[in-house]
Amino acid sequence: MSLEAVQAGFERLLEAIVVVLIVALSVLVIAGFLFRYAGSALAWYDELASIGLVWLTYYGSALAALKGAHIGVAGLVNALPPPLRLAVTVFAEACVFFFFAVLAVTGIEVLGVLAGDGMVSLPWVPLQITQSVIPIGSVLFIIAEALRLPTVLRQARGGGLVDAELKAALEQAGLEAGAQPPAKQDAVRP
């Protein structure tokens, strides 16, 4: 199985998780509104909605990492000479891996501290489940970065890093990278 196939499968998995979380959070928010409007507010709504938003953030950030859509300074890195550009890219990637590894380990330690505790509004729901997103999301982010790493290193060695947001905007506008937008046509008057 090729790296591209693994990356595509991982992307589909993360997209499915994110879609399920968005739908669930949307249903929860609508239900919370309707119950509150009817005068019977759900006691657990706020806490569960907050947790859902955190889960969406962690899983969504892993998906964004896989697509290279996080905030970056590709233009600044690309302005460097290729050997320095590669060194800066390797350093930046190492920092990302280190940060999320520390976050995963710390998240696992937090789960141990939370053993036996439940949510405030739904005490039968263990906090270990709600907070498991920290180590899981961190590991997913590391996997996403690892899958993208060969491409990033190849770009750093070659013509430069690709700005994912700029590329997506150009694609949406129907333009190729580096192409000029079509010139405005003067209106023909009858």
N, C-alpha and C positions, 0 to 999 in steps of 0.2 A: 504494500500500500504506500502510495507516494505521500510526501509531506503536504502537498496541495489537497489531496483527498482527506487527510486527517484534519487539516485546517478547515476545509469546507464542512466536514461533519461536525466539528467542534462549534463552528459558527452556527450551523442549523440548530444544534442543541441549545446554545446560549440564546438564540433568537426565540426558540420555543419557550424557554423558561421566562424570558422577558415578556413575551406576549401573554403568557398565562398570568404573570404577576400584574401586568397592566390591566387585564380584564378583571382579575379578582379585586384589585384595588379600586377600579372604577365601580364595580358592583357594590363593594363595601361603602364607598363614599356616597353613592346614590341611595343605598339603603339607610345609611346613617342620616342623610338629609331628610328622607321621607319619614322615618320614624320620629325624628326631632320635630319636623313640621306637624306631624300628627299629635304631638304632645307626649310621646312615649320614647324619649331619647334612649338609645342603647348605651348602657353603662360601659361596655367594653369597646365601643367604636373608636374612640380617640387613640387608645393604646394600641389596638390592632392595626389601625391605619398608619400610625407612626412606624410600627415594625414592618409593615408592608412596604412603606416608602424606603426604609433602610435596605430591605431585601432587594427591591428594584434598583437601588443605587449600586449595590455591590455587584449584582449580576450584570447590570447594564454597563458598569465600568469595565468588567472583564470583556464584554462584547466590544466596547469601544477600543480597548487595548488591542484586541485581535484585528480590528480594522485600522489601527493606527490613528484613531480619531481623538486622542487626548491632546491637550494643549501642548504645543511644542514650539520650538523656534527654528524650524527647518531652514528658513532664509538665513539666519545668523550662522548656523552650522555649515550650510552650503557655501557661505562666503569664505570659509577657511580653506587652506590648501588641503588636498586629499589626505596626506598622512595625518595631519592634525585633526581633520574632520573625522577620520576613523577613530583616532584616540579619544576624542570628545564623545563620540557615539558609544564606544565601548564603555567609557566611564559612566555615561548617563544610564545605559542599560544595566550596568552593574549596580548602580544606586537604586534603580527600580527593583531589581531582583532582591537586593538586600532589604529594602524597606518592606516589601511584601512578605519576605520570609520572616522578618521580625514580627510583623503584624500577625502572620499565621500562628507563630509560636505563642505570642502573647494572647491571641484569641483562644487558643487551646487552654492556656493557663486560666483565663477568665472563665471558661466553661467549668473548670474544676472548682473555682471559687463559688460559682452559681449553683452547684449541686444542691438539690433539695428546695431551691427557691422557685416560686411560680410567678406568673404575671399578677399584677395588682388586681385588675378587674376580672381576670379569669384564672384564679389560683391553681386550677387543675392543669394548666398549660405550663410545662417547665420552661424556665428562662434559658436553660441549656439549648432548647430547640430554637427559641427566638433569636438567641445570640450566636447560634452555630454558623450563621451567615458570615461572621468575621473570618474565621479560619478557612471556611469553604470558599468564600469569595476571594480571599487572598491567594489561595492555591490556584483557583481558576484564572486569576489575573497573571500569575506566574506562568501557567501553561500557555495562556494567550501570548504573552511576551516571548516565551521560548519558541513558539510556533512562528512568530513573526521575525525573530532574530536573524535568521539567514538572509531574509530579504532586506532588512535594515542594514546589515553589514555589507551586503552587496551594493546597496545604494550609496553607502558612505564611501566605499572604495571607488565607486564609479562616478556617475554624473551628479550625485548628490541625493539627499533625502527628498522623498516625495511628501509634500504637504497634503495630507489626506483631505482636509477641509477644502482647500483650494481645488484639488482634483475633483471632488464631489460637486462643488459649485460649478466648475467648468463643464462637467459632464451633464449636469442638470440644465445648463444653458445651451447644451448641444455643441460645445466647442472642444477642440483638442487642446491639450496643454501646449501653450506657446502660440496657439493660433490667435489671430486677431478677429474681433467681432466683425460681422459684415458692416460695410459702410452704409450710412443712412442714405436712402434714395430720396432725391428731391421729388416732391409730389408733382405729377404731371397735371397741368391745368388744361382743361378743354378749350 
